[in-house]
């Protein structure tokens, strides 16, 4: 099955509207998650409890007729529960591979920072190479493979902060935030009921709006969005500026540049365009670069926003014309 770039926007709109039946007032965040999915990346949702992180992941999975799995990360979770084990059967006298929680299309890694570093590392190979290795044998993961991980930045007791190598595997990091007053009323009405009436269960009522083949075709079409070399050069210059900034101890890697380019392609495709511009890069840079920056004195999200704003304002964007196809 093939899909044109122009066909991606209607598909994304159907998915977005379906998720919005559950998650109200978060269209931009939903579209960012959809863009990450189409870009072949993974998402880290970091916010306080009760903002809809888990609901977003479940609603997206229900909107696509695709495999979904949820793993609740806890300190006693073992790496083998993620990757799988070779199980010995006394009946047959042979070992057989029993798949772990990673073997699904969309994986919700809930409260990922509550697991030990050893267990967190079980995700590294799967997120980067879409495979797991057990006892010297490699097993391919289903295609597409998409991880949505959540973590609570406030409650840190008994948690294990993700190391830089793990954070770098996430294409984007986003926060959902609280809804405004009107949106909160809509949420209550939808989940509790209008004026005391019975409320339907919005999540369980969701029906898929596309299948796996539709999603794979959209992912393939996304890679054909045109990005001029000057836009690539702009991405590289932004990354280099993070490495040279006096407040930054560890800047954005080459993987971060690739992540930004892929996200730009996907987000542009969601809007029905076949080419990327420097303005697209500038708008999406904070979502890709923020969690990849390590500052002198530790990782500071508030400082990241200021530094990236300074960098995007200082690094000149290309202005010459280029072919738009």
Secondary structure, DSSP 4 states (H G I P E B T S, - for coil): ----THHHHHHHHHHHHHHHTTSTT-HHHHHHHHHHHHTT--EEEE--TTSSHHHHHHHHHHHEES-EEEEE--TT--HHHHHEEEEEETTTTEEEEEE-TT-SSEEEEETGGGS-HHHHGGGHHHHHHSEEEETTEEEEPPSS-EEEEEE-SS--TT--PPPHHHHTT-SEEE------HHHHHHHHHHHH-GGG-----TTTT---SEEHHHHHHHHHHHTTSB--HHHHHHHHHHHHHHHH-TTEEE---HHHHHHHHHHHHHHHHHTT-SB--HHHHHHHHHHHHGGG-EETTB--HHHHHHHHHHHHHHSPPP-S-----
